[in-house]
Amino acid sequence: MSLPPTLVLFGANSLCGDDLIGQLPESTAWQCLGRRLPPGVAAERWRHCDLSDLSDVALQAVAAVLPPGPQIWICFAHLWLLAPFLEALMAVQPKALEGLRGVVACSSSSVITKRYAANGFDRDLVLLLATSQEQLLADCRQLGVPARILAPTLIHGRTAHHHDHNVETLRLWLRRLPLLPLPAHTGLRQPIAAADLAAVALDQAQRLTAPDAVSALLPLGGDEELSYRQLLQRLQRGDPRAARCLLLNLPTRLFQVMASPLLLLSPKTFEALQRVSADLAGFPSVAELLDRPRRPFAPAIPTERRR
């Protein structure tokens, strides 16, 4: 009987990586590679690896610390770091990849939702993500192993060591501002919990062990679709400091006119405000992928520090 693959986790020092480690069954063989030992992880579970260092010396060092036998990689580090890293390892240390059986990596739904962005920042981001996706899929084809690239929507969540920078930024604005203007029509969102994204990554890693597993790009979102206004209201629920902010309804066209000066000052911010009215939902849900009941969007409430 062949041994089950060892899970090799890149990006363990992140919100999703932290959530994934917390979900690992005790019998799982796993190791994390990264620049720093993640908090709460035993030292013997960690090996140093800098995905941005593609020197021969660094790649040789990584090859020496990869676990022996079959392995499946799960990566929550930037896709644009993983793809060239894998390609460089193939070229310099091909024997280190003989045990690789599959790759699960995280991209972003921005490659879809910002495809037609006008500002340079978002255009560059889409190009970087799309190029990295293609490079990773091509490298895995060359290696003869399947890859699953997850493209999640707005990630939210909180662990003992990490919190998201998406929903929590909105919460920060709600706590700071006395009122927040919004257009009368706000588009749909589909926020996904980091713990759910980690669960999907583990499920996909398991599926890659099947002999007929194939590569795929999997856009996904949370189980509930709600308007941008409803998302903010859900953040205000149970958070008295955020609840003090008045969500001010403005006619949609007036809101857009008021935001128009930003087109000159900050095109990126201007487009972000325009997207408030756009529907950025309709992706396959975690419930569909894991075949479980739907769970509503429930943002974590931060614990206030005692003075």
Buried (B, 14 or more C-beta within 10 A) or exposed (E): EEEBBBBBBBBBBBBBBBBBBEEBEEEEBBBBBBEEBBEEBEEEBBBEBBBEBBEEEBBEBBBEBBBEBBBBBBBBBBBBBBBBBBBBBBEBBEEBBEBBBBBBBBBBBBBBBBEEBEBEBBBEBBEBBBBBBEBBBBBBEEBEBBBBBBBBBBBBBBBEBBBBEBBBEBBEEBBEEEEBBBBEBBBBBBBBBBBBBBBBBBBBBBBBBEEEBEBEBBBBBBBBBBBBBBBBBBBBEEBEBBBEBEBEBBEBEEBBEEBEEBBEEBBBBBBBBBBBBBBBBEBEBBBEBBEEEEBEBBBBEEEEEEE
